[in-house]
Amino acid sequence: MPRQRFVNLPAKDLDRSVALFTVPGFAFDPRFTHHDATCT
């Protein structure tokens, strides 16, 4: 099984960050996404 690495980056406006990464086609993992954080 390949290793996974998670990089945590702070964001002042989570909704705006999600919108930015949605444009190029990133998808977010619902298991790790909630009102405080999100994971692609």
Sequence and secondary structure as in RCSB ss.txt:
>XXXX:A:sequence
MPRQRFVNLPAKDLDRSVALFTVPGFAFDPRFTHHDATCT
>XXXX:A:secstr
           S HHHHHHHHHTTT    GGG SSS    
